[in-house]
Amino acid sequence: MNIKDSNIAIVHDWFLKKSFGGAEKVSFILDDFFKRRYSAPDIFSLTSNIQSSEIKSLQGNKIQTSFIQSLPFGRTNVQSYLPFLPYAIEQLDLRKYDLIMSSSHAFAKGILTSPDQLHISYVHTPMRYAWDQMYTYLEKSTLSKFGFEFPIKLMLYKLREWDFYSSQRIDYIISNSNFTSKRIKKYWGLESEVIYPPVDIKRFHYEKSRGNFYLSLNRLVPNKRVDLLIKAFNKLNLPLIIIGDGPERLKLEKISNSNIKFLRKISDREVENYLSRCKAFVYAGIEDFGIAPVEAMASGAPVIAYGKGGILDTVNCLNNQNKEKVANGLLFKKQTVQCIFDTISWFEDKKLWRRFKPEILNEYSQNFSIEKFINKIDFSINKALEKFNKNI
């Protein structure tokens, strides 16, 4: 197989406006990469409510979807069909493609391929809610509170089975962080190559003067643990701006004091402005990688985050004695309100923001640029293809 003469397909879980984030951007960057260096791919997804005209790089290329697209709420609430999504992804007919690249955080990696097709999967995470974050989701689930916990657990048990077995069909796995790579090894028993996801560093500016507010930027869902940030900042009485939306928003707004401000629908330019002026970016969840913290660093802001997960690939704590690493934030050891409170109090008392130089933070963020991602992906695809051709 020669990649330049190959029919190429990209498969992603879903493209929804309400949850458009880093994983979706990776899919479109891959699409643009293949167009520029090899040939134009076709794009597949379980469902999509994004028009081709809304994504410049698509150039009118239509996203091909599964039967979920035509079901009620299929284009707005795909998770309501969770038990059927493994079946749906396997119904996508990809027989004519030589190279298939899946960008997967749940189901896309489960597509069916033949021994003559090379399937490379860029894995953002093994299915979170089926594995290590199951209990976090159950605690917050409305259905489990109404007595449906047993059938939900049974459904997740079946999803774990499918998640494992479908992973064995992948020819070559790329993970987005060392944390994700460890989870892939733990749950699937497979090795993966780590390539950090692309961050559009050029969007952000670090030259502006810093303001006197902290910033959180993420979807308002249970695993992001924004509730811990709110409870800590209620005690701190320091200004916190939370940018994002999601099913937890109303609940979070109710427990917030007046020093905490929520922003929902704001432009990319406004987001960039807040990032370039905040005193620090704060995050309390366990992230598989964490693009927003890198965007904060590109904007000259230090990151204060829970020291676990993918954040360890990007944030080097000021307390770290390793002089070879660029200090770009603080990491708190426990995922608790008190630990967040203590860390930010220390940051304030010692005026530690003075220790972080915006230009140095921006320079460090260049390690996660789109250009670096593309070059590494290109090398890995060709390496996987060479091995695949030898085994045919």
VEXDREN-2710 file (C-alpha; in Angstrom, 1 decimal):
% VEXDREN-2710
k/r/px/py/pz
1/MET/0.0/0.0/0.0
2/ASN/1.2/3.5/-0.9
3/ILE/-0.3/6.2/1.1
4/LYS/-0.4/8.7/-1.8
5/ASP/-2.5/6.3/-3.9
6/SER/-4.7/5.2/-1.0
7/ASN/-8.3/5.9/-0.3
8/ILE/-8.4/7.5/3.2
9/ALA/-11.2/7.7/5.7
10/ILE/-11.3/9.6/9.0
11/VAL/-13.8/8.4/11.7
12/HIS/-14.7/10.4/14.8
13/ASP/-17.3/9.6/17.4
14/TRP/-19.6/12.6/16.8
15/PHE/-19.5/16.2/15.8
16/LEU/-21.9/18.2/18.0
17/LYS/-21.9/22.0/18.5
18/LYS/-22.6/21.7/22.2
19/SER/-19.5/19.5/22.9
20/PHE/-17.1/20.7/20.2
21/GLY/-13.6/20.6/21.6
22/GLY/-10.1/19.3/21.2
23/ALA/-11.0/15.8/19.9
24/GLU/-13.1/17.4/17.1
25/LYS/-10.3/19.8/16.2
26/VAL/-7.9/16.9/16.0
27/SER/-10.2/15.3/13.4
28/PHE/-10.2/18.4/11.2
29/ILE/-6.5/19.0/11.6
30/LEU/-6.0/15.4/10.4
31/ASP/-8.3/16.1/7.5
32/ASP/-6.3/19.1/6.5
33/PHE/-3.0/17.3/6.9
34/PHE/-4.1/14.4/4.6
35/LYS/-5.4/16.9/2.0
36/ARG/-2.1/18.8/1.9
37/ARG/0.3/15.9/1.9
38/TYR/-1.5/12.9/0.4
39/SER/-5.1/12.8/-0.7
40/ALA/-8.5/14.2/0.5
41/PRO/-10.1/11.8/3.0
42/ASP/-13.8/11.1/3.5
43/ILE/-15.1/11.8/7.0
44/PHE/-17.4/9.6/9.0
45/SER/-19.2/10.0/12.3
46/LEU/-22.1/8.5/14.3
47/THR/-23.9/11.8/14.0
48/SER/-23.3/15.5/13.3
49/ASN/-25.1/18.8/13.6
50/ILE/-22.2/20.8/12.2
51/GLN/-22.5/22.1/8.7
52/SER/-19.5/21.7/6.3
53/SER/-19.6/25.4/5.6
54/GLU/-18.9/26.1/9.3
55/ILE/-15.5/24.4/9.2
56/LYS/-13.2/26.1/6.7
57/SER/-10.9/23.2/6.2
58/LEU/-13.7/20.9/5.1
59/GLN/-14.2/22.9/1.9
60/GLY/-17.7/21.6/1.4
61/ASN/-16.7/17.9/2.1
62/LYS/-19.8/16.3/3.7
63/ILE/-19.5/14.4/7.0
64/GLN/-21.1/10.9/6.4
65/THR/-23.1/9.7/9.4
66/SER/-24.7/6.5/10.8
67/PHE/-28.4/5.7/11.2
68/ILE/-28.3/7.5/14.5
69/GLN/-28.4/10.8/12.5
70/SER/-32.1/10.1/11.5
71/LEU/-33.3/9.1/14.9
72/PRO/-35.2/11.5/17.2
73/PHE/-32.6/13.7/19.1
74/GLY/-29.8/11.8/17.3
75/ARG/-28.2/15.0/16.2
76/THR/-28.5/16.8/19.6
77/ASN/-28.4/14.1/22.3
78/VAL/-26.5/11.1/20.9
79/GLN/-25.7/9.8/24.4
80/SER/-29.4/8.8/24.9
81/TYR/-28.7/6.0/22.4
82/LEU/-25.6/4.8/24.3
83/PRO/-26.4/1.0/24.3
84/PHE/-26.8/1.1/20.5
85/LEU/-23.7/3.1/19.6
86/PRO/-21.3/0.1/19.4
87/TYR/-23.7/-1.5/16.9
88/ALA/-24.1/1.8/15.0
89/ILE/-20.4/2.4/14.6
90/GLU/-19.9/-1.1/13.2
91/GLN/-22.6/-0.4/10.5
92/LEU/-20.4/2.2/8.8
93/ASP/-19.3/0.8/5.4
94/LEU/-15.6/1.5/5.0
95/ARG/-14.8/-1.3/2.6
96/LYS/-13.3/0.9/-0.2
97/TYR/-10.7/2.6/2.1
98/ASP/-7.1/1.5/2.3
99/LEU/-6.2/3.7/5.3
100/ILE/-8.6/4.5/8.1
101/MET/-7.7/6.9/10.8
102/SER/-10.0/7.1/13.8
103/SER/-10.1/9.9/16.3
104/SER/-11.7/8.2/19.3
105/HIS/-12.8/9.0/22.8
106/ALA/-15.5/6.3/22.9
107/PHE/-16.8/4.4/19.8
108/ALA/-14.9/5.5/16.6
109/LYS/-12.1/3.0/17.2
110/GLY/-14.6/0.2/17.0
111/ILE/-15.1/0.4/13.2
112/LEU/-14.9/-2.9/11.3
113/THR/-12.0/-3.3/8.9
114/SER/-10.5/-6.2/6.9
115/PRO/-6.9/-7.6/7.1
116/ASP/-6.1/-5.6/3.9
117/GLN/-7.0/-2.2/5.5
118/LEU/-4.7/-0.3/7.9
119/HIS/-6.6/1.1/10.9
120/ILE/-4.6/3.7/13.0
121/SER/-6.5/5.1/16.0
122/TYR/-5.6/8.3/17.7
123/VAL/-7.1/7.6/21.2
124/HIS/-8.1/10.6/23.3
125/THR/-9.2/8.2/26.1
126/PRO/-10.6/4.8/26.7
127/MET/-14.3/5.3/27.5
128/ARG/-14.2/7.2/30.8
129/TYR/-17.7/6.5/32.1
130/ALA/-17.3/2.8/31.5
131/TRP/-14.0/2.5/33.3
132/ASP/-12.3/4.5/36.1
133/GLN/-14.8/7.4/36.2
134/MET/-17.9/5.2/36.3
135/TYR/-18.8/6.0/39.9
136/THR/-18.3/9.8/39.4
137/TYR/-20.9/9.7/36.6
138/LEU/-23.3/7.4/38.6
139/GLU/-23.2/9.9/41.6
140/LYS/-24.3/12.7/39.3
141/SER/-26.7/10.7/37.1
142/THR/-30.4/11.6/37.5
143/LEU/-31.4/8.2/36.4
144/SER/-29.4/6.4/39.1
145/LYS/-31.1/8.6/41.7
146/PHE/-34.4/7.3/40.6
147/GLY/-33.5/3.7/41.1
148/PHE/-32.0/2.9/37.7
149/GLU/-28.4/2.3/39.1
150/PHE/-28.5/-1.4/38.5
151/PRO/-29.5/-1.3/34.8
152/ILE/-27.0/1.5/34.2
153/LYS/-24.2/-0.5/35.8
154/LEU/-25.2/-3.5/33.6
155/MET/-25.1/-1.4/30.5
156/LEU/-21.7/-0.1/31.4
157/TYR/-20.5/-3.6/32.0
158/LYS/-21.5/-4.6/28.5
159/LEU/-19.8/-1.4/27.2
160/ARG/-16.6/-2.3/28.9
161/GLU/-16.7/-5.7/27.2
162/TRP/-17.2/-4.1/23.8
163/ASP/-14.6/-1.4/24.5
164/PHE/-12.0/-4.1/25.2
165/TYR/-12.8/-6.4/22.3
166/SER/-13.1/-3.6/19.7
167/SER/-9.7/-2.3/20.8
168/GLN/-8.1/-5.5/19.7
169/ARG/-9.0/-4.8/16.1
170/ILE/-6.9/-1.7/15.8
171/ASP/-3.6/-2.1/13.9
172/TYR/-1.7/0.8/15.5
173/ILE/-2.6/3.0/18.5
174/ILE/-1.5/6.6/19.2
175/SER/-2.4/8.1/22.6
176/ASN/-2.7/11.7/23.4
177/SER/-0.7/11.6/26.7
178/ASN/1.3/9.3/28.9
179/PHE/-1.8/9.1/31.2
180/THR/-4.0/7.9/28.3
181/SER/-1.2/5.4/27.3
182/LYS/-1.2/3.9/30.8
183/ARG/-5.0/3.6/30.7
184/ILE/-4.9/1.9/27.3
185/LYS/-2.4/-0.6/28.8
186/LYS/-4.5/-1.1/31.9
187/TYR/-7.9/-1.6/30.2
188/TRP/-7.0/-3.0/26.8
189/GLY/-3.6/-4.6/27.5
190/LEU/-2.1/-2.8/24.5
191/GLU/0.9/-0.6/23.9
192/SER/0.6/2.9/22.3
193/GLU/2.8/5.7/21.0
194/VAL/2.3/9.1/22.7
195/ILE/1.8/12.1/20.5
196/TYR/0.4/15.2/22.2
197/PRO/-2.7/16.7/20.5
198/PRO/-2.3/19.9/18.5
199/VAL/-2.8/23.3/20.1
200/ASP/-3.3/26.4/17.9
201/ILE/-0.6/28.4/19.8
202/LYS/-0.6/31.2/17.3
203/ARG/-4.1/32.3/18.4
204/PHE/-2.9/33.5/21.8
205/HIS/-1.1/36.6/23.0
206/TYR/1.0/36.9/26.2
207/GLU/2.0/40.6/26.0
208/LYS/-1.1/42.1/27.8
209/SER/-1.0/43.2/31.5
210/ARG/-2.4/40.6/33.9
211/GLY/-5.7/41.2/35.7
212/ASN/-6.8/40.3/39.2
213/PHE/-9.0/37.3/38.4
214/TYR/-8.6/33.6/38.1
215/LEU/-10.0/31.7/35.1
216/SER/-11.5/28.2/34.5
217/LEU/-12.3/27.1/31.0
218/ASN/-14.0/23.8/30.4
219/ARG/-17.3/22.0/29.8
220/LEU/-19.4/21.9/32.9
221/VAL/-19.7/18.1/33.4
222/PRO/-19.1/16.0/36.5
223/ASN/-15.5/14.8/35.9
224/LYS/-14.2/18.4/35.5
225/ARG/-14.8/19.0/39.2
226/VAL/-15.7/22.6/38.9
227/ASP/-17.7/22.2/42.1
228/LEU/-14.5/21.9/44.0
229/LEU/-13.2/25.2/42.5
230/ILE/-16.4/27.0/43.4
231/LYS/-16.4/25.8/47.0
232/ALA/-12.7/26.8/47.4
233/PHE/-13.3/30.2/45.8
234/ASN/-16.4/30.8/47.9
235/LYS/-14.0/30.5/50.9
236/LEU/-11.2/32.5/49.3
237/ASN/-13.5/35.3/48.2
238/LEU/-11.3/35.9/45.2
239/PRO/-12.7/36.7/41.7
240/LEU/-13.1/33.6/39.5
241/ILE/-14.5/33.6/35.9
242/ILE/-15.8/30.3/34.6
243/ILE/-16.1/30.0/30.8
244/GLY/-18.2/27.1/29.6
245/ASP/-21.5/25.4/29.5
246/GLY/-22.9/21.9/30.2
247/PRO/-25.5/19.9/32.2
248/GLU/-23.9/21.0/35.5
249/ARG/-24.2/24.7/34.9
250/LEU/-27.4/25.5/36.8
251/LYS/-26.4/23.4/39.8
252/LEU/-23.0/25.1/39.9
253/GLU/-24.5/28.6/39.6
254/LYS/-26.7/27.9/42.6
255/ILE/-23.7/27.1/44.9
256/SER/-21.6/30.1/43.8
257/ASN/-21.1/33.3/45.7
258/SER/-21.1/36.7/44.0
259/ASN/-17.3/36.6/43.4
260/ILE/-17.8/33.9/40.8
261/LYS/-19.0/34.8/37.4
262/PHE/-20.2/32.4/34.6
263/LEU/-19.7/33.2/30.9
264/ARG/-21.5/30.9/28.4
265/LYS/-21.7/32.0/24.8
266/ILE/-18.6/34.2/24.1
267/SER/-16.5/34.5/21.0
268/ASP/-13.0/32.9/20.5
269/ARG/-11.6/36.4/20.6
270/GLU/-13.1/37.0/24.0
271/VAL/-11.8/33.7/25.3
272/GLU/-8.3/34.7/24.1
273/ASN/-8.6/38.0/25.9
274/TYR/-9.6/36.5/29.2
275/LEU/-6.7/34.0/28.9
276/SER/-4.2/36.7/28.2
277/ARG/-5.3/38.8/31.3
278/CYS/-6.0/36.2/34.0
279/LYS/-3.7/35.9/37.0
280/ALA/-3.8/32.1/36.7
281/PHE/-5.7/29.3/35.1
282/VAL/-7.3/26.9/37.6
283/TYR/-8.3/23.3/37.0
284/ALA/-9.5/20.6/39.5
285/GLY/-10.3/17.6/37.2
286/ILE/-8.3/14.6/36.0
287/GLU/-7.6/15.4/32.4
288/ASP/-6.5/12.9/29.7
289/PHE/-4.3/15.6/28.3
290/GLY/-5.8/19.1/28.8
291/ILE/-5.6/21.5/25.9
292/ALA/-7.0/24.5/27.8
293/PRO/-4.0/24.6/30.2
294/VAL/-1.6/24.7/27.3
295/GLU/-3.7/27.6/25.8
296/ALA/-3.4/29.4/29.1
297/MET/0.4/29.0/29.0
298/ALA/0.5/30.2/25.4
299/SER/-1.3/33.3/26.8
300/GLY/1.3/33.8/29.4
301/ALA/-0.8/32.5/32.4
302/PRO/0.5/30.0/35.0
303/VAL/-1.6/26.9/35.6
304/ILE/-2.8/25.8/39.1
305/ALA/-4.2/22.2/38.7
306/TYR/-4.6/18.9/40.4
307/GLY/-1.4/17.0/39.9
308/LYS/-2.7/13.8/38.3
309/GLY/-3.4/12.6/34.8
310/GLY/-2.4/14.3/31.5
311/ILE/-1.7/17.5/33.3
312/LEU/1.6/16.0/34.3
313/ASP/2.7/16.0/30.6
314/THR/2.2/19.8/30.4
315/VAL/2.5/21.4/33.8
316/ASN/5.9/21.5/35.7
317/CYS/5.3/22.5/39.3
318/LEU/7.2/25.5/40.8
319/ASN/8.2/23.2/43.7
320/ASN/9.8/20.6/41.4
321/GLN/13.5/20.5/42.0
322/ASN/14.3/19.5/38.4
323/LYS/16.1/22.5/37.1
324/GLU/16.0/21.2/33.5
325/LYS/12.2/21.7/33.4
326/VAL/10.5/25.1/32.9
327/ALA/8.3/25.9/35.9
328/ASN/4.9/26.9/34.5
329/GLY/2.4/26.4/37.4
330/LEU/1.5/24.8/40.7
331/LEU/0.1/21.3/41.2
332/PHE/-2.0/20.5/44.3
333/LYS/-1.7/16.9/45.7
334/LYS/-5.3/16.2/46.7
335/GLN/-8.5/16.6/44.8
336/THR/-10.2/18.5/47.7
337/VAL/-11.6/21.9/48.5
338/GLN/-9.1/22.4/51.3
339/CYS/-6.1/21.6/49.1
340/ILE/-7.2/24.0/46.4
341/PHE/-7.8/26.6/49.1
342/ASP/-4.4/26.1/50.6
343/THR/-2.6/26.2/47.2
344/ILE/-4.2/29.4/46.0
345/SER/-3.8/31.1/49.4
346/TRP/-0.1/30.3/49.2
347/PHE/0.0/31.6/45.6
348/GLU/-1.6/34.8/46.8
349/ASP/0.4/35.3/50.1
350/LYS/3.7/34.8/48.4
351/LYS/2.7/36.7/45.2
352/LEU/4.0/33.7/43.2
353/TRP/2.6/35.1/39.9
354/ARG/5.7/37.3/39.8
355/ARG/7.8/34.1/39.5
356/PHE/6.2/33.2/36.1
357/LYS/7.4/35.1/33.0
358/PRO/4.7/35.2/30.3
359/GLU/7.2/35.1/27.4
360/ILE/8.8/31.9/28.9
361/LEU/5.4/30.3/29.4
362/ASN/4.5/31.0/25.7
363/GLU/7.8/29.7/24.5
364/TYR/7.3/26.4/26.4
365/SER/3.8/26.0/24.9
366/GLN/5.4/25.8/21.4
367/ASN/6.2/22.2/22.3
368/PHE/2.5/21.4/21.7
369/SER/2.0/23.3/18.3
370/ILE/0.0/22.1/15.4
371/GLU/3.2/21.9/13.3
372/LYS/4.9/19.5/15.8
373/PHE/1.8/17.4/15.9
374/ILE/1.6/17.1/12.1
375/ASN/5.2/16.1/11.7
376/LYS/5.0/13.4/14.4
377/ILE/1.7/12.0/13.0
378/ASP/3.2/11.9/9.5
379/PHE/6.2/10.0/10.7
380/SER/4.1/7.5/12.8
381/ILE/1.6/6.9/9.9
382/ASN/4.5/6.0/7.6
383/LYS/6.1/3.8/10.2
384/ALA/2.9/2.0/10.8
385/LEU/2.3/1.6/7.0
386/GLU/5.8/0.2/6.5
387/LYS/5.2/-2.4/9.2
388/PHE/1.8/-3.2/7.8
389/ASN/3.1/-3.7/4.2
390/LYS/5.7/-6.2/5.5
391/ASN/3.0/-8.3/7.1
392/ILE/0.7/-8.4/4.2
END
